[in-house]
C-alpha cells in the first residue's frame, strides 16, 4: 500500500528517516521511502493499511507532537495511473466510480427510495 508524505523542501533525508522510524514503530519492519520527483513530496510503500496508518499518525501527533518534525502531511493513495487524461478517465470509470457507487449505496438507499415530505412532496 502507498502514501504520499509531504515534507519541507531540502529535508528529504530527514523526512525519510522519520517516516521509516514511525512506520517501524507502527509495525512495518521494511518500509520503503523514495523521492517522488516533486520537491517536498515522497512516496512511501508500506505493508500497513494506509488509511488506518494516517489515523494512527493523527493519534500519535495528539499524544506526541514532537514525533513529527519533517513528515508533515500523510495522504493515502488508493490507485496509481499514468499522468495522461485518458488513463485518468479509464481509472475513474473502471475503479473509482464503481467503488463510490458501492459506498453510496452502503450508506443510504438510492434517492428513488426516499419519500420527500418537504415543500409539499409526497
C-alpha positions in Angstrom: 0.0 0.0 0.0 1.2 3.5 -0.7 1.1 7.0 0.7 2.3 10.4 -0.3 4.1 12.3 2.5 4.8 16.0 2.4 8.0 17.4 4.0 9.9 20.7 3.9 11.9 21.1 0.7 15.6 20.1 1.0 14.8 17.8 4.0 14.1 14.6 2.1 16.8 12.7 4.1 15.4 13.7 7.4 11.8 13.0 6.4 12.8 9.6 5.0 14.4 8.7 8.4 11.4 10.0 10.3 8.9 8.1 8.1 10.9 4.9 8.4 11.2 5.2 12.2 7.4 5.9 12.5 6.4 3.0 10.3 8.7 0.6 12.1 7.1 1.9 15.4 3.6 1.0 13.9 4.8 -2.5 12.8 6.2 -2.2 9.3 9.6 -3.8 9.5 10.7 -2.9 6.0 9.0 0.4 4.7 10.3 1.9 1.5 10.6 5.7 1.1 11.6 7.2 -2.2 11.6 10.6 -3.9 8.5 11.4 -5.9 10.1 13.7 -8.4 8.2 16.6 -6.8 10.2 18.7 -4.3 8.7 18.3 -0.8 6.8 15.0 -1.5 8.0 11.5 -1.1 6.3 8.2 -1.9 6.0 5.6 0.9 5.4 1.9 0.3 4.2 0.1 3.4 2.7 -3.2 4.3 0.3 -1.4 6.6 -3.2 -0.2 5.6 -2.7 3.5 4.6 -6.0 4.9 6.0 -5.5 3.2 9.3 -1.9 4.4 9.3 -3.0 8.0 8.8 -5.4 7.7 11.7 -2.6 6.2 13.9 -0.4 9.1 12.9 -3.1 11.6 13.9 -3.4 9.8 17.3 0.3 9.8 17.8 0.6 13.5 16.9 -2.0 14.4 19.5 -0.1 12.4 22.1 3.5 13.2 21.0 3.6 16.3 18.6 7.4 16.2 18.6 7.3 12.8 16.8 6.6 14.7 13.6 9.2 17.2 12.7 9.7 16.6 8.9 6.9 14.3 7.7 4.0 16.8 8.0 1.2 15.5 5.8 0.3 11.9 5.1 -2.1 11.1 2.2 -3.2 7.5 1.4 -3.1 6.6 -2.3 -5.8 4.3 -3.5 -4.8 4.0 -7.1 -2.0 5.0 -9.4 -2.2 5.7 -13.1 -0.3 7.4 -15.9 -0.5 11.1 -16.0 -2.4 11.5 -19.2 -6.2 12.3 -19.2 -7.2 9.0 -21.0 -5.6 7.0 -18.3 -7.2 9.1 -15.6 -10.7 8.7 -17.2 -10.1 5.0 -17.6 -9.2 4.7 -13.9 -12.2 6.7 -12.8 -14.6 4.6 -14.9 -13.1 1.2 -14.1 -12.1 1.5 -10.4 -13.2 4.7 -8.7 -16.8 5.2 -9.9 -17.9 1.6 -9.0 -16.3 1.9 -5.6 -18.1 5.2 -5.0 -21.4 3.6 -6.1 -20.9 0.8 -3.6 -20.1 3.3 -0.8 -23.1 5.5 -1.5 -25.5 2.5 -1.5 -24.0 1.1 1.7 -24.6 4.4 3.5 -28.1 5.1 2.2 -30.6 3.7 -0.3 -30.8 5.2 -3.8 -32.6 8.5 -3.9 -35.6 7.0 -5.6 -36.4 5.0 -2.4 -36.8 8.2 -0.3 -40.1 10.0 0.2 -39.8 13.7 0.0 -42.0 15.4 2.6 -40.6 18.9 2.1 -42.3 21.6 0.0 -45.5 19.6 -0.5 -43.8 16.4 -1.7 -45.5 13.1 -1.2 
